[in-house]
Amino acid sequence: MKITQVKIPITPLSINAAFQGRRYKTQRCREYENDLWFSLPKKEKITGKVSMKLEFSLVHHATTDVSNLVKILEDILVKRGYIEDDRMVYELHLYKSASKKDSVRITISKP
């Protein structure tokens, strides 16, 4: 079974802060995408249907809607070559926990 797992020390960006209007990415979004791109090590692409587990360790866990943190992260996982398309995510498990430092642990596997 092919499994990719990586943990990156980054403050996740909510989709609410990612766009200005309907189509324009905010500067904060572009910076977050850039930080993600360079934080993610090169991995072999997992093709076809995938299962993902995203574990968000958050300083501001009580005021963060965990579902808002997914879209930008999924898009970068596609661009970085971890998965072929975010439409191929057939199973998604989200977790958030309190932490003194923000980070994201990503686990991708075949269902």
N, CA, C and O atoms as CSV, one atom per row, in Angstrom:
chain,resi,resn,atom,element,x,y,z
A,1,MET,N,N,0.851,-1.179,0.000
A,1,MET,CA,C,0.000,0.000,0.000
A,1,MET,C,C,0.892,1.236,0.000
A,1,MET,O,O,1.824,1.341,0.798
A,2,LYS,N,N,0.603,2.157,-0.890
A,2,LYS,CA,C,1.377,3.389,-1.011
A,2,LYS,C,C,0.815,4.431,-0.046
A,2,LYS,O,O,-0.377,4.736,-0.085
A,3,ILE,N,N,1.670,4.977,0.819
A,3,ILE,CA,C,1.254,6.002,1.780
A,3,ILE,C,C,2.269,7.133,1.757
A,3,ILE,O,O,3.477,6.898,1.765
A,4,THR,N,N,1.773,8.351,1.729
A,4,THR,CA,C,2.609,9.537,1.845
A,4,THR,C,C,2.230,10.235,3.132
A,4,THR,O,O,1.048,10.447,3.401
A,5,GLN,N,N,3.221,10.594,3.930
A,5,GLN,CA,C,2.939,11.323,5.165
A,5,GLN,C,C,3.984,12.409,5.332
A,5,GLN,O,O,5.178,12.179,5.143
A,6,VAL,N,N,3.514,13.605,5.692
A,6,VAL,CA,C,4.414,14.738,5.902
A,6,VAL,C,C,3.798,15.671,6.934
A,6,VAL,O,O,2.579,15.838,6.979
A,7,LYS,N,N,4.640,16.275,7.759
A,7,LYS,CA,C,4.189,17.283,8.726
A,7,LYS,C,C,4.952,18.555,8.445
A,7,LYS,O,O,6.180,18.548,8.356
A,8,ILE,N,N,4.210,19.668,8.300
A,8,ILE,CA,C,4.863,20.947,8.022
A,8,ILE,C,C,4.461,21.978,9.063
A,8,ILE,O,O,3.289,22.066,9.431
A,9,PRO,N,N,5.415,22.754,9.538
A,9,PRO,CA,C,5.116,23.799,10.524
A,9,PRO,C,C,4.629,25.061,9.805
A,9,PRO,O,O,5.427,25.899,9.387
A,10,ILE,N,N,3.321,25.176,9.671
A,10,ILE,CA,C,2.750,26.314,8.954
A,10,ILE,C,C,1.403,26.662,9.567
A,10,ILE,O,O,0.688,25.784,10.052
A,11,THR,N,N,1.061,27.936,9.545
A,11,THR,CA,C,-0.254,28.374,10.000
A,11,THR,C,C,-1.224,28.231,8.834
A,11,THR,O,O,-1.072,28.926,7.830
A,12,PRO,N,N,-2.212,27.356,8.938
A,12,PRO,CA,C,-3.164,27.153,7.849
A,12,PRO,C,C,-3.951,28.429,7.556
A,12,PRO,O,O,-4.205,29.237,8.449
A,13,LEU,N,N,-4.331,28.593,6.291
A,13,LEU,CA,C,-5.103,29.759,5.874
A,13,LEU,C,C,-6.535,29.337,5.590
A,13,LEU,O,O,-6.775,28.381,4.853
A,14,SER,N,N,-7.472,30.044,6.168
A,14,SER,CA,C,-8.888,29.783,5.929
A,14,SER,C,C,-9.266,30.243,4.536
A,14,SER,O,O,-8.735,31.238,4.042
A,15,ILE,N,N,-10.172,29.534,3.906
A,15,ILE,CA,C,-10.666,29.926,2.590
A,15,ILE,C,C,-11.282,31.329,2.662
A,15,ILE,O,O,-11.295,32.050,1.664
A,16,ASN,N,N,-11.788,31.713,3.825
A,16,ASN,CA,C,-12.381,33.041,3.999
A,16,ASN,C,C,-11.357,34.159,3.810
A,16,ASN,O,O,-11.717,35.270,3.423
A,17,ALA,N,N,-10.092,33.871,4.079
A,17,ALA,CA,C,-9.039,34.877,3.931
A,17,ALA,C,C,-8.304,34.758,2.596
A,17,ALA,O,O,-7.389,35.533,2.319
A,18,ALA,N,N,-8.699,33.796,1.776
A,18,ALA,CA,C,-7.958,33.499,0.557
A,18,ALA,C,C,-8.366,34.322,-0.657
A,18,ALA,O,O,-7.560,34.531,-1.562
A,19,PHE,N,N,-9.591,34.783,-0.684
A,19,PHE,CA,C,-10.066,35.469,-1.882
A,19,PHE,C,C,-10.659,36.827,-1.563
A,19,PHE,O,O,-11.283,37.034,-0.523
A,20,GLN,N,N,-10.445,37.738,-2.487
A,20,GLN,CA,C,-11.032,39.070,-2.415
A,20,GLN,C,C,-12.076,39.091,-3.523
A,20,GLN,O,O,-11.737,39.019,-4.704
A,21,GLY,N,N,-13.333,39.191,-3.144
A,21,GLY,CA,C,-14.377,39.036,-4.140
A,21,GLY,C,C,-14.478,37.567,-4.507
A,21,GLY,O,O,-14.216,36.703,-3.670
A,22,ARG,N,N,-14.849,37.273,-5.728
A,22,ARG,CA,C,-15.047,35.890,-6.131
A,22,ARG,C,C,-13.832,35.257,-6.801
A,22,ARG,O,O,-13.675,34.038,-6.743
A,23,ARG,N,N,-12.979,36.040,-7.427
A,23,ARG,CA,C,-11.950,35.449,-8.275
A,23,ARG,C,C,-10.519,35.848,-7.944
A,23,ARG,O,O,-9.588,35.263,-8.498
A,24,TYR,N,N,-10.314,36.790,-7.091
A,24,TYR,CA,C,-8.967,37.318,-6.879
A,24,TYR,C,C,-8.385,36.832,-5.558
A,24,TYR,O,O,-8.952,37.049,-4.488
A,25,LYS,N,N,-7.231,36.165,-5.663
A,25,LYS,CA,C,-6.544,35.706,-4.461
A,25,LYS,C,C,-5.949,36.904,-3.738
A,25,LYS,O,O,-5.442,37.838,-4.359
A,26,THR,N,N,-6.020,36.857,-2.424
A,26,THR,CA,C,-5.419,37.905,-1.613
A,26,THR,C,C,-3.903,37.713,-1.582
A,26,THR,O,O,-3.400,36.638,-1.908
A,27,GLN,N,N,-3.194,38.747,-1.196
A,27,GLN,CA,C,-1.736,38.658,-1.028
A,27,GLN,C,C,-1.411,37.595,0.017
A,27,GLN,O,O,-0.451,36.839,-0.135
A,28,ARG,N,N,-2.204,37.544,1.065
A,28,ARG,CA,C,-1.999,36.558,2.129
A,28,ARG,C,C,-2.122,35.138,1.575
A,28,ARG,O,O,-1.367,34.248,1.968
A,29,CYS,N,N,-3.070,34.928,0.666
A,29,CYS,CA,C,-3.256,33.619,0.039
A,29,CYS,C,C,-2.048,33.259,-0.815
A,29,CYS,O,O,-1.552,32.135,-0.738
A,30,ARG,N,N,-1.571,34.188,-1.622
A,30,ARG,CA,C,-0.412,33.919,-2.477
A,30,ARG,C,C,0.828,33.599,-1.629
A,30,ARG,O,O,1.618,32.727,-1.989
A,31,GLU,N,N,0.992,34.298,-0.515
A,31,GLU,CA,C,2.124,34.030,0.383
A,31,GLU,C,C,1.985,32.644,1.023
A,31,GLU,O,O,2.967,31.910,1.136
A,32,TYR,N,N,0.778,32.293,1.436
A,32,TYR,CA,C,0.519,30.986,2.043
A,32,TYR,C,C,0.812,29.868,1.031
A,32,TYR,O,O,1.459,28.876,1.369
A,33,GLU,N,N,0.338,30.032,-0.201
A,33,GLU,CA,C,0.607,29.030,-1.237
A,33,GLU,C,C,2.110,28.874,-1.462
A,33,GLU,O,O,2.603,27.753,-1.594
A,34,ASN,N,N,2.828,29.971,-1.505
A,34,ASN,CA,C,4.277,29.942,-1.685
A,34,ASN,C,C,4.956,29.230,-0.513
A,34,ASN,O,O,5.847,28.405,-0.716
A,35,ASP,N,N,4.536,29.551,0.705
A,35,ASP,CA,C,5.105,28.897,1.890
A,35,ASP,C,C,4.838,27.393,1.866
A,35,ASP,O,O,5.724,26.594,2.171
A,36,LEU,N,N,3.614,27.016,1.503
A,36,LEU,CA,C,3.278,25.593,1.408
A,36,LEU,C,C,4.140,24.900,0.357
A,36,LEU,O,O,4.694,23.828,0.603
A,37,TRP,N,N,4.245,25.515,-0.800
A,37,TRP,CA,C,5.011,24.939,-1.909
A,37,TRP,C,C,6.428,24.587,-1.454
A,37,TRP,O,O,6.911,23.484,-1.711
A,38,PHE,N,N,7.085,25.525,-0.781
A,38,PHE,CA,C,8.470,25.300,-0.390
A,38,PHE,C,C,8.606,24.465,0.881
A,38,PHE,O,O,9.689,23.947,1.157
A,39,SER,N,N,7.537,24.322,1.661
A,39,SER,CA,C,7.577,23.499,2.866
A,39,SER,C,C,7.358,22.020,2.566
A,39,SER,O,O,7.819,21.155,3.311
A,40,LEU,N,N,6.658,21.737,1.479
A,40,LEU,CA,C,6.347,20.346,1.140
A,40,LEU,C,C,7.518,19.713,0.383
A,40,LEU,O,O,7.898,20.195,-0.684
A,41,PRO,N,N,8.088,18.641,0.928
A,41,PRO,CA,C,9.162,17.967,0.206
A,41,PRO,C,C,8.615,17.241,-1.023
A,41,PRO,O,O,7.427,16.923,-1.079
A,42,LYS,N,N,9.468,16.982,-1.994
A,42,LYS,CA,C,9.056,16.235,-3.181
A,42,LYS,C,C,8.652,14.825,-2.770
A,42,LYS,O,O,9.342,14.172,-1.987
A,43,LYS,N,N,7.537,14.368,-3.305
A,43,LYS,CA,C,7.043,13.010,-3.047
A,43,LYS,C,C,6.552,12.430,-4.357
A,43,LYS,O,O,6.266,13.163,-5.304
A,44,GLU,N,N,6.455,11.126,-4.407
A,44,GLU,CA,C,5.890,10.462,-5.579
A,44,GLU,C,C,4.376,10.651,-5.588
A,44,GLU,O,O,3.715,10.510,-4.559
A,45,LYS,N,N,3.838,10.972,-6.763
A,45,LYS,CA,C,2.403,11.220,-6.909
A,45,LYS,C,C,1.609,9.930,-6.696
A,45,LYS,O,O,1.976,8.864,-7.190
A,46,ILE,N,N,0.514,10.059,-5.947
A,46,ILE,CA,C,-0.429,8.959,-5.788
A,46,ILE,C,C,-1.583,9.238,-6.747
A,46,ILE,O,O,-2.259,10.260,-6.629
A,47,THR,N,N,-1.807,8.336,-7.689
A,47,THR,CA,C,-2.835,8.543,-8.703
A,47,THR,C,C,-4.109,7.766,-8.360
A,47,THR,O,O,-4.102,6.837,-7.552
A,48,GLY,N,N,-5.186,8.178,-8.996
A,48,GLY,CA,C,-6.475,7.530,-8.768
A,48,GLY,C,C,-7.108,8.009,-7.473
A,48,GLY,O,O,-6.737,9.048,-6.927
A,49,LYS,N,N,-8.061,7.239,-6.997
A,49,LYS,CA,C,-8.777,7.584,-5.767
A,49,LYS,C,C,-7.815,7.580,-4.584
A,49,LYS,O,O,-6.972,6.693,-4.455
A,50,VAL,N,N,-7.957,8.595,-3.719
A,50,VAL,CA,C,-7.111,8.670,-2.530
A,50,VAL,C,C,-7.953,8.928,-1.290
A,50,VAL,O,O,-9.077,9.428,-1.351
A,51,SER,N,N,-7.363,8.567,-0.177
A,51,SER,CA,C,-7.901,8.861,1.145
A,51,SER,C,C,-6.922,9.834,1.786
A,51,SER,O,O,-5.711,9.626,1.718
A,52,MET,N,N,-7.435,10.896,2.410
A,52,MET,CA,C,-6.557,11.871,3.062
A,52,MET,C,C,-6.964,12.066,4.510
A,52,MET,O,O,-8.145,12.096,4.856
A,53,LYS,N,N,-5.940,12.199,5.344
A,53,LYS,CA,C,-6.139,12.579,6.731
A,53,LYS,C,C,-5.348,13.860,6.937
A,53,LYS,O,O,-4.137,13.892,6.715
A,54,LEU,N,N,-6.033,14.920,7.363
A,54,LEU,CA,C,-5.400,16.214,7.614
A,54,LEU,C,C,-5.559,16.526,9.100
A,54,LEU,O,O,-6.674,16.622,9.612
A,55,GLU,N,N,-4.439,16.680,9.772
A,55,GLU,CA,C,-4.437,16.965,11.202
A,55,GLU,C,C,-3.855,18.356,11.409
A,55,GLU,O,O,-2.665,18.583,11.190
A,56,PHE,N,N,-4.700,19.273,11.828
A,56,PHE,CA,C,-4.305,20.660,12.045
A,56,PHE,C,C,-4.056,20.881,13.528
A,56,PHE,O,O,-4.975,20.754,14.338
A,57,SER,N,N,-2.840,21.206,13.886
A,57,SER,CA,C,-2.501,21.596,15.259
A,57,SER,C,C,-2.492,23.123,15.250
A,57,SER,O,O,-1.715,23.743,14.523
A,58,LEU,N,N,-3.361,23.720,16.061
A,58,LEU,CA,C,-3.616,25.151,15.942
A,58,LEU,C,C,-3.498,25.896,17.261
A,58,LEU,O,O,-3.949,25.422,18.303
A,59,VAL,N,N,-2.891,27.057,17.198
A,59,VAL,CA,C,-2.833,27.942,18.351
A,59,VAL,C,C,-4.250,28.466,18.641
A,59,VAL,O,O,-4.687,28.479,19.791
A,60,HIS,N,N,-4.949,28.891,17.607
A,60,HIS,CA,C,-6.301,29.443,17.752
A,60,HIS,C,C,-7.363,28.401,17.375
A,60,HIS,O,O,-8.236,28.661,16.546
A,61,HIS,N,N,-7.276,27.234,17.990
A,61,HIS,CA,C,-8.151,26.124,17.638
A,61,HIS,C,C,-9.632,26.387,17.925
A,61,HIS,O,O,-10.494,25.910,17.188
A,62,ALA,N,N,-9.931,27.125,18.965
A,62,ALA,CA,C,-11.322,27.338,19.361
A,62,ALA,C,C,-12.089,28.236,18.401
A,62,ALA,O,O,-13.316,28.162,18.334
A,63,THR,N,N,-11.389,29.075,17.664
A,63,THR,CA,C,-12.063,30.015,16.755
A,63,THR,C,C,-11.856,29.666,15.282
A,63,THR,O,O,-12.189,30.456,14.398
A,64,THR,N,N,-11.307,28.483,15.024
A,64,THR,CA,C,-11.022,28.081,13.646
A,64,THR,C,C,-11.994,27.013,13.184
A,64,THR,O,O,-12.196,26.005,13.862
A,65,ASP,N,N,-12.598,27.242,12.019
A,65,ASP,CA,C,-13.475,26.269,11.378
A,65,ASP,C,C,-12.587,25.358,10.539
A,65,ASP,O,O,-12.069,25.781,9.506
A,66,VAL,N,N,-12.410,24.137,10.963
A,66,VAL,CA,C,-11.442,23.233,10.329
A,66,VAL,C,C,-11.772,22.979,8.858
A,66,VAL,O,O,-10.858,22.788,8.057
A,67,SER,N,N,-13.024,22.974,8.488
A,67,SER,CA,C,-13.370,22.703,7.084
A,67,SER,C,C,-12.914,23.825,6.153
A,67,SER,O,O,-12.720,23.584,4.962
A,68,ASN,N,N,-12.738,25.040,6.665
A,68,ASN,CA,C,-12.264,26.159,5.841
A,68,ASN,C,C,-10.778,26.068,5.513
A,68,ASN,O,O,-10.288,26.834,4.683
A,69,LEU,N,N,-10.064,25.166,6.133
A,69,LEU,CA,C,-8.621,25.064,5.944
A,69,LEU,C,C,-8.222,24.090,4.836
A,69,LEU,O,O,-7.042,23.969,4.509
A,70,VAL,N,N,-9.195,23.404,4.265
A,70,VAL,CA,C,-8.911,22.290,3.367
A,70,VAL,C,C,-8.628,22.699,1.922
A,70,VAL,O,O,-7.660,22.207,1.343
A,71,LYS,N,N,-9.418,23.563,1.324
A,71,LYS,CA,C,-9.385,23.810,-0.124
A,71,LYS,C,C,-8.027,24.281,-0.638
A,71,LYS,O,O,-7.505,23.711,-1.596
A,72,ILE,N,N,-7.457,25.289,-0.033
A,72,ILE,CA,C,-6.170,25.805,-0.505
A,72,ILE,C,C,-5.091,24.720,-0.367
A,72,ILE,O,O,-4.253,24.554,-1.253
A,73,LEU,N,N,-5.120,23.993,0.740
A,73,LEU,CA,C,-4.154,22.917,0.965
A,73,LEU,C,C,-4.290,21.836,-0.108
A,73,LEU,O,O,-3.284,21.379,-0.652
A,74,GLU,N,N,-5.514,21.425,-0.418
A,74,GLU,CA,C,-5.730,20.420,-1.469
A,74,GLU,C,C,-5.185,20.904,-2.815
A,74,GLU,O,O,-4.524,20.153,-3.532
A,75,ASP,N,N,-5.465,22.148,-3.146
A,75,ASP,CA,C,-4.995,22.689,-4.422
A,75,ASP,C,C,-3.465,22.652,-4.526
A,75,ASP,O,O,-2.927,22.333,-5.586
A,76,ILE,N,N,-2.776,22.969,-3.454
A,76,ILE,CA,C,-1.312,22.933,-3.467
A,76,ILE,C,C,-0.803,21.492,-3.534
A,76,ILE,O,O,0.219,21.235,-4.169
A,77,LEU,N,N,-1.492,20.555,-2.896
A,77,LEU,CA,C,-1.084,19.153,-2.992
A,77,LEU,C,C,-1.152,18.663,-4.438
A,77,LEU,O,O,-0.336,17.842,-4.857
A,78,VAL,N,N,-2.122,19.166,-5.197
A,78,VAL,CA,C,-2.213,18.832,-6.621
A,78,VAL,C,C,-1.058,19.489,-7.382
A,78,VAL,O,O,-0.350,18.826,-8.139
A,79,LYS,N,N,-0.872,20.800,-7.176
A,79,LYS,CA,C,0.186,21.525,-7.894
A,79,LYS,C,C,1.580,20.974,-7.574
A,79,LYS,O,O,2.451,20.944,-8.443
A,80,ARG,N,N,1.786,20.543,-6.339
A,80,ARG,CA,C,3.093,20.040,-5.903
A,80,ARG,C,C,3.313,18.591,-6.346
A,80,ARG,O,O,4.425,18.072,-6.251
A,81,GLY,N,N,2.240,17.933,-6.835
A,81,GLY,CA,C,2.390,16.587,-7.362
A,81,GLY,C,C,2.167,15.473,-6.366
A,81,GLY,O,O,2.598,14.345,-6.607
A,82,TYR,N,N,1.512,15.747,-5.262
A,82,TYR,CA,C,1.212,14.696,-4.285
A,82,TYR,C,C,0.058,13.824,-4.767
A,82,TYR,O,O,0.098,12.600,-4.641
A,83,ILE,N,N,-0.981,14.469,-5.326
A,83,ILE,CA,C,-2.138,13.761,-5.867
A,83,ILE,C,C,-2.419,14.318,-7.256
A,83,ILE,O,O,-2.022,15.439,-7.573
A,84,GLU,N,N,-3.106,13.530,-8.086
A,84,GLU,CA,C,-3.320,13.994,-9.458
A,84,GLU,C,C,-4.427,15.027,-9.556
A,84,GLU,O,O,-4.365,15.902,-10.420
A,85,ASP,N,N,-5.438,14.956,-8.700
A,85,ASP,CA,C,-6.558,15.892,-8.767
A,85,ASP,C,C,-7.317,15.824,-7.450
A,85,ASP,O,O,-7.536,14.736,-6.918
A,86,ASP,N,N,-7.719,16.974,-6.919
A,86,ASP,CA,C,-8.456,16.939,-5.648
A,86,ASP,C,C,-9.857,16.351,-5.804
A,86,ASP,O,O,-10.512,16.051,-4.807
A,87,ARG,N,N,-10.317,16.186,-7.028
A,87,ARG,CA,C,-11.591,15.479,-7.249
A,87,ARG,C,C,-11.447,13.987,-6.988
A,87,ARG,O,O,-12.447,13.276,-6.888
A,88,MET,N,N,-10.210,13.506,-6.877
A,88,MET,CA,C,-9.956,12.088,-6.623
A,88,MET,C,C,-9.882,11.766,-5.127
A,88,MET,O,O,-9.606,10.628,-4.747
A,89,VAL,N,N,-10.131,12.771,-4.281
A,89,VAL,CA,C,-10.189,12.530,-2.834
A,89,VAL,C,C,-11.574,11.966,-2.527
A,89,VAL,O,O,-12.571,12.689,-2.533
A,90,TYR,N,N,-11.615,10.669,-2.260
A,90,TYR,CA,C,-12.874,9.989,-2.006
A,90,TYR,C,C,-13.148,9.810,-0.517
A,90,TYR,O,O,-14.267,9.489,-0.118
A,91,GLU,N,N,-12.139,10.016,0.285
A,91,GLU,CA,C,-12.285,9.888,1.732
A,91,GLU,C,C,-11.424,10.969,2.366
A,91,GLU,O,O,-10.252,11.122,2.020
A,92,LEU,N,N,-12.013,11.722,3.300
A,92,LEU,CA,C,-11.288,12.828,3.922
A,92,LEU,C,C,-11.590,12.847,5.417
A,92,LEU,O,O,-12.749,12.896,5.829
A,93,HIS,N,N,-10.539,12.806,6.214
A,93,HIS,CA,C,-10.663,12.857,7.667
A,93,HIS,C,C,-9.971,14.126,8.148
A,93,HIS,O,O,-8.799,14.355,7.847
A,94,LEU,N,N,-10.696,14.945,8.891
A,94,LEU,CA,C,-10.165,16.213,9.397
A,94,LEU,C,C,-10.091,16.172,10.916
A,94,LEU,O,O,-10.998,15.688,11.592
A,95,TYR,N,N,-8.993,16.689,11.425
A,95,TYR,CA,C,-8.798,16.762,12.872
A,95,TYR,C,C,-8.186,18.114,13.207
A,95,TYR,O,O,-7.372,18.645,12.451
A,96,LYS,N,N,-8.584,18.658,14.335
A,96,LYS,CA,C,-7.911,19.854,14.834
A,96,LYS,C,C,-7.656,19.661,16.317
A,96,LYS,O,O,-8.427,19.017,17.029
A,97,SER,N,N,-6.559,20.234,16.754
A,97,SER,CA,C,-6.198,20.127,18.165
A,97,SER,C,C,-5.487,21.398,18.602
A,97,SER,O,O,-4.957,22.151,17.786
A,98,ALA,N,N,-5.490,21.613,19.896
A,98,ALA,CA,C,-4.804,22.765,20.473
A,98,ALA,C,C,-3.300,22.514,20.443
A,98,ALA,O,O,-2.833,21.393,20.641
A,99,SER,N,N,-2.557,23.588,20.191
A,99,SER,CA,C,-1.109,23.472,20.121
A,99,SER,C,C,-0.468,24.822,20.420
A,99,SER,O,O,-1.102,25.865,20.259
A,100,LYS,N,N,0.774,24.800,20.851
A,100,LYS,CA,C,1.504,26.046,21.073
A,100,LYS,C,C,2.106,26.570,19.772
A,100,LYS,O,O,2.508,27.731,19.696
A,101,LYS,N,N,2.170,25.708,18.739
A,101,LYS,CA,C,2.660,26.095,17.416
A,101,LYS,C,C,1.735,25.495,16.362
A,101,LYS,O,O,1.260,24.370,16.513
A,102,ASP,N,N,1.485,26.243,15.304
A,102,ASP,CA,C,0.646,25.758,14.209
A,102,ASP,C,C,1.433,24.772,13.354
A,102,ASP,O,O,2.626,24.949,13.108
A,103,SER,N,N,0.736,23.732,12.908
A,103,SER,CA,C,1.327,22.788,11.958
A,103,SER,C,C,0.210,21.970,11.304
A,103,SER,O,O,-0.933,21.966,11.761
A,104,VAL,N,N,0.567,21.296,10.247
A,104,VAL,CA,C,-0.368,20.421,9.538
A,104,VAL,C,C,0.332,19.105,9.276
A,104,VAL,O,O,1.452,19.085,8.765
A,105,ARG,N,N,-0.312,18.014,9.619
A,105,ARG,CA,C,0.189,16.672,9.287
A,105,ARG,C,C,-0.736,16.126,8.206
A,105,ARG,O,O,-1.954,16.075,8.380
A,106,ILE,N,N,-0.142,15.722,7.091
A,106,ILE,CA,C,-0.891,15.258,5.934
A,106,ILE,C,C,-0.563,13.778,5.716
A,106,ILE,O,O,0.606,13.402,5.621
A,107,THR,N,N,-1.598,12.946,5.639
A,107,THR,CA,C,-1.427,11.551,5.307
A,107,THR,C,C,-2.301,11.240,4.112
A,107,THR,O,O,-3.510,11.470,4.148
A,108,ILE,N,N,-1.703,10.719,3.054
A,108,ILE,CA,C,-2.426,10.373,1.837
A,108,ILE,C,C,-2.193,8.898,1.549
A,108,ILE,O,O,-1.055,8.430,1.565
A,109,SER,N,N,-3.263,8.172,1.286
A,109,SER,CA,C,-3.134,6.749,0.977
A,109,SER,C,C,-4.199,6.344,-0.025
A,109,SER,O,O,-5.120,7.108,-0.313
A,110,LYS,N,N,-4.066,5.144,-0.550
A,110,LYS,CA,C,-5.088,4.589,-1.426
A,110,LYS,C,C,-6.191,4.018,-0.534
A,110,LYS,O,O,-5.891,3.360,0.462
A,111,PRO,N,N,-7.461,4.258,-0.874
A,111,PRO,CA,C,-8.550,3.729,-0.026
A,111,PRO,C,C,-8.666,2.216,-0.105
A,111,PRO,O,O,-9.529,1.629,0.547
